[in-house]
C-alpha cells in the first residue's frame, strides 16, 4: 500500500463490526464443537468476545504477535514474533482462532506454523491473506485500509462545500 493516491478507505462502525462478527459466528456454529477460542491480539479481541458469546465458548486464550510496520526498515518489516503464545493448545486441533482482519497473511502464517490444525477465522479478508483463513465474512481489496472503530475518534467534519472553498 505504498501509493496513497489509489488507497481506498473502509470505515467500520461498532454496529457493523458487531453484525459482521455475528455473521462469522453463524458460519462457524456447525463446525464445532470447539475446545476453546484463541483471540489474536489486539484486533481479534473484540470479534472474539462476540463470537465466544454467540457460540457459548467459555475457554478463551490469546496469542500476541508483534510485527513491524512495512514503512520501517525493510528487513525488520518481514520479521514478526510471538510475544505470548496461547496456553495448552497443542497443534490447535479443536481450537478456533479469531482475528479482525487477514491482510498480507504474515500473522496467519505464524499462527498456522504454531497450530496447524486450528480453525482460523477472520471477519475481514484481503486477497493476499484469504488463502490462509478457513472462514471469513467480508473480502476487501488489498489496497483498502480498514478503519476499525477503536482506531477512530469522533470529531467535527467540515461540510463538503467548505472543503472546496480552499481550492
C-alpha positions, 0 to 999 in steps of 0.5 A: 500500500505504498501509493496513497493516491489509489488507497481506498478507505473502509470505515467500520462502525461498532454496529457493523463490526458487531453484525459482521462478527455475528455473521462469522459466528453463524458460519462457524456454529456447525463446525464445532464443537470447539475446545476453546477460542484463541483471540489474536491480539489486539484486533481479534479481541473484540470479534472474539468476545462476540463470537465466544458469546454467540457460540457459548465458548467459555475457554478463551486464550490469546496469542500476541504477535508483534510485527513491524510496520512495512514503512520501517526498515525493510528487513525488520518489516518481514520479521514478526514474533510471538510475544505470548503464545496461547496456553495448552493448545497443542497443534490447535486441533479443536481450537478456533482462532479469531482475528479482525482482519487477514491482510498480507497473511504474515500473522496467519502464517505464524499462527498456522506454523504454531497450530496447524490444525486450528480453525482460523477465522477472520471477519475481514479478508484481503486477497493476499491473506484469504488463502490462509483463513478457513472462514471469513465474512467480508473480502476487501481489496488489498489496497483498502485500509480498514478503519476499525472503530477503536482506531477512530475518534469522533470529531467535527467534519467540515461540510463538503462545500467548505472543503472546496472553498480552499481550492 
